[in-house]
Structures are given as structure tokens and as C-alpha cells.
Amino acid sequence: MTAPTERLIRRIRRDFGRGADDEVIRRLTALAPDDSSERLQAALVLGSGGQWSRFEQQLRRLELDWRDVLVAGGLAGDDWPARLSAELPPGDEGGQRKAPRSGPRNGSQQPAPRRDRRNPRRAGGHR
């Protein structure tokens, strides 16, 4: 049993709806050691396209032939390391940080007004 990497977990959380993401992570963690490489786990996720039914289909495919999972996930070719890196970029822990904003987006010295959460169309909460 090997848990998915942090970058794969971020992808799972992005692709799958709330609740399903936790189940996908649980299922990947429960895979046999031979099936728990990041490449194979990522192929299961990528090949499912964020759809639970397709993820289950990928798990059934894995029982038959792991190579079919790699093909469906786009990680079967010789370029799989580059594809994996493109699909699962490192986060802030990988050394890539977002540049801080240099100031308000509207060009003034004042920050943009906050949106009233009760009425998203009204900025600032008053007129």
C-alpha cells in the first residue's frame, strides 16, 4: 500500500467532486504494491477524466492488464516522464512560487472593493 503523492492528490482534488476525491485517494492507497507506482496511479486518475464511473472502469482494467491503464491514461509512451510532469506539476513545495502581486489590479492606490457574499453582484456591500 502506497499513498498517492502530494502532486497527484492535488490533481485528484481538482478533477473529482467533493467526497469522490477522498474515495479515489483511498482506493489508490489500497492498491497492491506492484500497482502503486505514481505512474500507474496517475494513469488511473488521468484516464478517468474526473468521472467516478470511468475511475471504476480503470480499476477493472487494471485487474486485466496494467498496460491498458497506462495507454488510457496517456502514460504508455517513452515520453511518460515528461507527460507525468506536465500533468502533475510540482506545487510550492517543489520550489515554484507564485510571484507576489505588486499592487491593486485596478491601478489605484486603494484595493479593489470586497464583494458582499450575500449578494455577489454588489461590490462593497452598499450603494
C-alpha positions as CSV (number, residue, x, y, z in Angstrom):
1,M,0.0,0.0,0.0
2,T,1.4,3.3,-1.1
3,A,-0.4,6.6,-0.7
4,P,-0.6,8.9,-3.8
5,T,2.0,11.7,-3.9
6,E,1.0,15.2,-3.0
7,R,1.0,16.4,-6.6
8,L,-1.3,13.5,-7.5
9,I,-3.6,14.3,-4.6
10,R,-3.8,17.9,-5.8
11,R,-4.9,16.6,-9.3
12,I,-7.4,14.2,-7.8
13,R,-8.9,17.1,-5.7
14,R,-9.1,19.2,-8.9
15,D,-10.6,16.6,-11.1
16,F,-13.1,14.8,-8.8
17,G,-16.0,16.2,-6.8
18,R,-16.1,16.6,-3.1
19,G,-16.4,13.2,-1.4
20,A,-15.3,11.3,-4.5
21,D,-11.8,12.7,-4.2
22,D,-11.4,11.1,-0.8
23,E,-12.6,7.7,-2.1
24,V,-10.2,7.9,-5.1
25,I,-7.3,8.5,-2.7
26,R,-8.5,5.6,-0.5
27,R,-8.7,3.3,-3.5
28,L,-5.3,4.2,-4.8
29,T,-3.8,3.8,-1.4
30,A,-5.3,0.3,-1.1
31,L,-3.7,-0.9,-4.4
32,A,-1.2,-3.8,-4.3
33,P,2.4,-2.7,-4.1
34,D,3.0,-3.7,-7.7
35,D,0.2,-1.4,-8.8
36,S,1.1,1.6,-6.6
37,S,3.7,3.5,-8.5
38,E,2.9,7.1,-9.1
39,R,2.9,6.5,-12.9
40,L,0.2,3.8,-12.6
41,Q,-1.8,5.7,-10.0
42,A,-1.7,8.8,-12.2
43,A,-2.7,6.8,-15.3
44,L,-5.8,5.6,-13.4
45,V,-6.7,9.2,-12.5
46,L,-5.9,10.7,-15.9
47,G,-7.7,8.0,-17.8
48,S,-10.8,8.6,-15.7
49,G,-11.1,12.3,-16.6
50,G,-12.6,13.1,-13.2
51,Q,-15.6,10.7,-13.6
52,W,-16.2,8.2,-10.9
53,S,-17.6,5.6,-13.3
54,R,-14.6,5.8,-15.5
55,F,-12.3,5.6,-12.5
56,E,-14.0,2.3,-11.5
57,Q,-13.7,1.1,-15.1
58,Q,-9.9,1.9,-14.9
59,L,-9.6,-0.2,-11.8
60,R,-11.3,-3.1,-13.5
61,R,-9.0,-2.6,-16.5
62,L,-6.0,-2.7,-14.0
63,E,-7.1,-6.2,-12.9
64,L,-6.8,-7.4,-16.5
65,D,-3.7,-5.7,-17.8
66,W,-1.9,-2.7,-16.3
67,R,-0.5,-1.7,-19.7
68,D,-4.0,-0.8,-20.9
69,V,-4.3,1.5,-17.9
70,L,-1.1,3.3,-19.0
71,V,-2.4,3.6,-22.5
72,A,-5.8,5.0,-21.4
73,G,-4.0,7.5,-19.1
74,G,-1.6,8.7,-21.8
75,L,1.5,7.4,-19.9
76,A,2.4,4.4,-22.0
77,G,4.9,6.0,-24.4
78,D,8.6,6.6,-23.9
79,D,7.8,10.3,-23.1
80,W,5.8,9.3,-20.0
81,P,8.1,11.1,-17.5
82,A,7.6,14.4,-19.3
83,R,3.9,13.8,-19.7
84,L,3.6,12.9,-16.0
85,S,5.5,16.1,-15.0
86,A,3.2,18.2,-17.3
87,E,0.0,16.6,-15.9
88,L,1.2,16.7,-12.3
89,P,3.4,19.8,-11.8
90,P,5.1,20.3,-8.5
91,G,3.4,22.7,-6.0
92,D,5.0,25.3,-3.8
93,E,6.9,22.5,-2.0
94,G,8.7,21.8,-5.3
95,G,10.3,25.2,-5.4
96,Q,7.9,27.0,-7.7
97,R,6.4,30.0,-6.0
98,K,3.9,32.4,-7.4
99,A,5.2,36.0,-7.7
100,P,3.5,38.3,-5.2
101,R,1.2,40.9,-6.7
102,S,2.7,44.3,-6.9
103,G,-0.4,46.2,-6.1
104,P,-4.1,46.5,-6.7
105,R,-5.3,45.3,-10.1
106,N,-7.5,48.4,-10.7
107,G,-4.4,50.7,-10.9
108,S,-5.4,52.9,-8.0
109,Q,-3.7,53.0,-4.6
110,Q,-6.9,51.7,-3.0
111,P,-7.5,47.9,-3.0
112,A,-10.5,46.8,-5.1
113,P,-13.7,46.7,-3.0
114,R,-14.7,43.5,-1.5
115,R,-17.8,41.6,-2.8
116,D,-20.7,41.3,-0.5
117,R,-21.0,37.5,-0.1
118,R,-24.8,37.8,0.4
119,N,-25.2,39.5,-3.0
120,P,-22.3,38.6,-5.3
121,R,-23.2,41.3,-7.8
122,R,-22.9,44.1,-5.3
123,A,-19.4,45.3,-4.6
124,G,-18.6,46.8,-1.2
125,G,-21.9,45.8,0.4
126,H,-23.6,49.2,-0.1
127,R,-24.6,51.6,-2.8
